[in-house]
């Protein structure tokens, strides 16, 4: 049986380079998409916190104070 023409080493190298470039482009695209998902998750978490602050009637400074007190109490309890 006759086989097709064999690729030269230069053609093989070129094909591998093209494949690697395509994969690198895909990885970069996937990383961008992942970062967008992280940002979306953070926005949703911040919305929940913002809703809690609004519902509590406390100002941002008061909320920060309450959280700092809570964290201090938790640290003392863990010791």
N, C-alpha and C positions, 0 to 999 in steps of 0.2 A: 504494500500500500504506500502510496506517495503521501508524504507529510507536507504540511505547509512550510513556507520559508521560515527558518529559525530566526529569532530576534538576535540582533547583535548585542554585545554587552552594553554599548552606549544606549541602545533603545531600552534595555532593561533598567539601566540606571535612570534614564529619563522618566520611565513609567513609575518607578519607585518614588522619585522626587515629586512627581505630580500627585501620587497617592498620599504622600506625607503632607504636602501642602493642603490638600483637600481635607485631610484629617485634622490638621492644625486649625483650619478655618472652622471646621465643625466644632472642635473643642472650644474655641473662642466664642462661638455662637452659644453653645450650651452653657458656658460660664456666665455670659451676659444674661441668659434666661434665668439661671439660678440666682444671680444677684437681684434681678427683678422680683423673683419670688420671695427672697429674703426681705426686700423692701416692702412688698405687699403685706407680708406677715407682720412686720414691724408697724406699719400703718394701722393694721387691724388691732394689734395689741394696744397701740396708743389711743385708738378710738375707744376701746373698752375702758382704759384708765380715764380718759377724758369724760366719758359718760358717768363713771363713778364719782369723779370730782364734781361734776355738775349736779348730780343727784344729792351729794352730801351737803351742798351749800357752803362748803369750805373754799377758801381761796387757795391758789397754788402754794403760797408760802406756808399756810396752815397745813396743807397736805404734806409738804416736804418735812415740816416739823414733826408731824405725827409719824411719818415713815422713819425718820431718824430716831425718834424715841423707841419705836417698835424694834428697829434693828439693834439699838443699844440694849434693850431688854432681852432680846433673843441671844445676843452675844453673852450677856451675863448668865443666862440660863444654861448656855452650852458649856460654860467654864466649870 
